[in-house]
């Protein structure tokens, strides 16, 4: 914290403190306006708590905004930290009637089978995203100077849980932090639960589509 004014003027007037934080957060605290208030001990404690919460919020927002530095402000689709734009990427999956779980259809009546999600190699067999589709996703999200070091085109509902290759299921996932690794762990956890009949496939898909971070708690991921 940088103090512009370290002490009260002799006449006690127009003395200000200015705290400058990393990121976009700037706090201005005019000391002479609150001089009488902070004489009270309880008021001091109250102001300290409020200021602490505000600073914490500032740093939290700053950290979250790190993943937006490569996105154009005029982008059609907006990233929301480690979540995609819910309008542009609502999620999409193969019909449950075409998917099998340990040899049994996820929903009846069964149709033309896409594959058994519990069989090794299933995801690789159904993965099919053309470069032109990836380019469209990048354009819609306004990613500037796309670099696979920072982003990858990810399936919101993962292939392993019956997600398909429709553009509505694709988004540029930020891979410069830890969030994408956590999502991968949630996917593995949900697949295990589904294949062990501890979770419905439709339930897993809905959570991944609406807010995959809920899986962090359901899977007790630390």
KOLTITI-920699 format. One record per residue: x, y, z of N, C-alpha, C in turn. Coordinates in steps of 0.02 Angstrom, whole numbers, plus 50000, padded with zeros to 5 digits. Example, Ala and Ser with C-alpha at 12.3 -4.5 7.8 and 13.67 -1.06 7.14 Angstrom:
BEGIN
506604971650390506154977550390506604983550390;506424988850354506844994750357506455000250394;
//
This chain:
BEGIN
500424994150000500005000050000500445006250000;500315011049959500725017049953500365022849983;500665026250033500345031950064500595038350032;500135042350005500325048749976500425053850032;499995053550084500045058050141500145053850203;500685055050239500855050750296500605053650363;500445060050365500245062950429499735068450418;499415070450472498915075850469499285082550469;499045087050427499335093750426499255096850495;499665101850509499645105150575498955107750589;498625110550538497955113150548497415107850539;497625101650527497155096150522496725096250460;496925099850408496495100650349496785097150288;496325094750247496485092150180497055087150180;497065082950228497555077550228497225071250204;497515068050152497195062150122497675056350119;497385050450120497765044250108497515041250044;497965038550005497775035449942498115028649938;497715023449933497985016649929497945014349857;498505012049830498525009749761498635002249762;498184998549732498234991249730498424988949661;498724982849657498874979849592498224978549555;498264978849488497664977649448497284984149437;496624983649436496204989249419495894992549481;496054990049540495734992549600496094998549628;495745004049642496035010049671495565012349726;495835013149786495425015249843495635022249865;495155026649870495285033349895494955034049964;495355035950012495085036750080495265043650104;494765048050113494875054850135494855055050211;495425056050240495475055150312495095060550351;495135066850329494825072050369494075071550370;493775068150321493055067350319492825062250370;493265057450388493075052150434493455052650502;493805058250512494235058850571493845057950636;493255060850639492865060350700492585053250710;492415049950654492115043350658492605038150685;493215038350659493695033050675493985033750745;493795039150781494005039650850493665034250892;493105032150869492735026850904493045020150887;493225016250938493565009850927493155005050885;492505004550900492074999950863492025002050790;492015008650779491975011150710492615009350672;493185009550707493815007650676493795000450653;493534996150697493504988950681493034987850622;492474991250622491984990550568492284992750501;492614998550501492915001050440493474996450416;493844993650463494384988950445494114982850411;493554980150437493244974250407492994975750337;492654981450330492384983450264492944984250214;493474987650235494044988850190494384982350170;494444977750219494754971250205494354967350153;493694967250163493254963650116493294966750047;493334973350044493364976749979494014975249943;494574975349981495224973949950495244966749925;494964962149965494944955049945494554954349880;493994957949875493584957749815493974960449755;494344965849768494734968849713495244963949686;495614960649731496124955949708495804949949673;495224947849698494874942249667494674943949596;494404949949586494204952049519494804952749474;495354955249501495954956049461496204949249437;496224944349481496444937649462495994934549409;495334935549418494864932749370494944935949301;495094942449301495144946049238495764944349198;496234940849229496844938949194496674934949131;496164930749135496014926449078495644930049022;495504936449032495144940148981495604944748941;496244944648955496694949448923496764948348848;496594942348824496654940948753495984941548716;495474944048750494814944448720494634951648702;494384952448641494174959048618493564961348657;493544967748677492964970348714492314970048673;492384969848607491794969748564491594962648543;491874957648576491734950648558490994949148564;490744945148517490044942948518489904938648580;490374934248596490294929748653490794931648707;490574931648769490994933848824491184927948870;491824927448884492054922448933491874924749003;491694920149045491534921749115491994917749160;492614920449167493124916849204493234909949172;493094904649208493204897949181492564894849153;492094899149136491474896849106491374900249038;491054896948990490934900148926490314904548928;490184907948873489574911948866488984907048860;488504907648905487954902748907487504903148846;487494908848812487084909548752487434906448691;488074908048685488464905448628488634898048636;488754895948698488954889048711488514886048765;487904884148747487444881148797487594873848810;488014870848766488154863748772487724859748724;487984854248700487624849948653487884842848660;487444838048652487654831048661487294826348612;487584820548603487264815448562486624813248598;486104811448561485494808948593485654803048639;485354802948697485474797448745485294790648716;484824790748668484624784448637485154781548592;485684785348579486224782848536486854781248576;486824782248641487404781048684487294774948729;487834771448741487794765648785488244766648846;488034763548900488424763448962488514756248983;489114753848976489254746748991488784742048954;488684743448889488294739048848487534740148850;487314745048889486604746448894486464753648871;485924754448834485764761148809485614765948867;485864772148859485744777148911485014778948915;484654778048861483934779348859483614774848807;483004772848820482634768548774482134772648735;481944770548674482224764648640482894766348609;483334761548606483994762648576483954764248503;484434768148480484454769848409485104767648378;485304771048325485944769748294486484771548344;486874766848364487344767948418487934772248397;488094777148439488694781248429489284777748461;489164775048520489694771448555489534770548628;489964766748662489894765448733490394769848769;490154774748809490604779548840491064776348892;490904770348915491304767148966491854762648936;491884762548870492394758548836492984763048819;493584760848835494184764748822494234766548748;494414772648733494494774848664493874778048634;493324778248672492704780948645492784788248623;493074792448667493144799548651493544800748587;494084797048579494504797848519494114795948456;493684790948463493314788648405492794793648381;492514797648427491984802248407492234809448399;492854810748417493114817548411493174819448337;492844824948318492864827048248492674834448243;493164838748254493054845948250493504848848195;493204851348143493584854048087493914860648107;494474862248076494834868348092494404874448077;493984874048026493554879748009493064881148066;492834875948100492374876848157492764879948215;493364877748227493784880548280493894888048267;494024889748204494144896748186493524901048200;492944898148188492324901848200492224903048275;492384898048315492334898748387492794904348411;493414904348387493904909348405493654916348385;493364916848326493104923248302492514925548344;492054921048359491464922948399491654925448468;492164922448497492384924448564492894930148562;493064932448502493504938148496494194937248525;494454931148520495114929748547495644932948502;496034937448531496544941048494497194936948493;497484936148434498114932448428498064925648463;497594921648441497484915048471498124911048475;498244908348533498854904448545498664898448589;498824892548566498644886448604498984886248672;499474890648683499794890948748499304893548801;498834897748779498364900848825497654897948819;497474895448760496794892948749496794886448711;496264882548722496144876648680495394876348668;495214873848609494504873148594494254866948632;493824868248681493604863048726492874861348716;492694855148729491994853048729491704854348798;491204858648803490904860248868490634853948901;490184850448866489994843748888490514839248856;490954836248894491514832548865491274826548824;491684824748777491534819048734491424812748777;491814812048829491764806048870491094805448905;490714810948909490054810848939489504811848887;489664810148825489164810448773489094817048737;489534821848752489514828248717489674827248644;489404831648600489544830848529490004836448504;490114836648438490594841348409490254847548380;489624848748398489254854648376489584860948403;489574866348364489884872548386489574875148450;488954873248464488624875348526488934872048588;489354867248576489684863748631490424865448636;490634870348597491354872048593491484879148618;492034879848653492234886448677492994886648687;493294892648686494014893248696494174893148771;494364887448796494504886748867495204889448883;495244893448934495884896248955496304890848989;496904889848966497334884648994497964887449026;497954894049039498534897149070498534896649145;497994894049175497954893349247497814886149266;497484885249322497334878549348496624876249332;496194880849311495494879249300495354873549253;495724873349197495604868049148495784861149175;496284860949218496474854549248495934852149295;495634856849331495084855149377494494852449337;494334855749281493784853449239493914846349214;494524844949194494694838149172494574833149228;494744835049289494644830449345493904829349360;493504834649351492784833949360492504829149307;492734829749246492504825349192492664818049207;493264816749230493464809949246493044807149304;492934811449353492534809449411491814807649390;491514811949349490824810749327490784804449285;491274803349242491264797349200491294791149244;491714791349294491764785649341491094784449376;490784789849398490134789149432489604786349386;489594788749324489094786449276489194779049260;489814777149249489964770149231489874765349290;489864768049350489744763949409489014764549433;488604767549390487884768349405487764772449469;488204777149483488124781449541487864788449521;487804789449456487544795849431487244794649362;486684798049349486374797549283486784801549233;486834799049172487214802649121486894809449108;486244809749107485894816049094486054821249148;486124818849211486284823349266486984826149257;487454821849239488144824049229488184829149172;487814827949119487804832449062487524839249081;486984839249119486664845549139487134849849182;487494846649228487954850349271488524853249229;488794849249183489334851649141489104857549098;488504857249073488244862449029488084868949066;487794868249126487564874149163488104877549205;488504873549239489044876249279489474870449304;489984868749265490374862849281490734863449349;490834869649374491194870449437490824867249496;490174865949489489814862449542490094855449553;490404852749502490694846149508491284845949555;491594851749568492154852049614491934849649683;491334851549704491074849749769490794842649768;490464840949713490174834249708490714828849708;491284830549681491834825749676492364826849730;492244831949773492714833349827493424834449801;493464838449748494114839949718494434845849754;495054845049775495404850249812495974853149771;
//
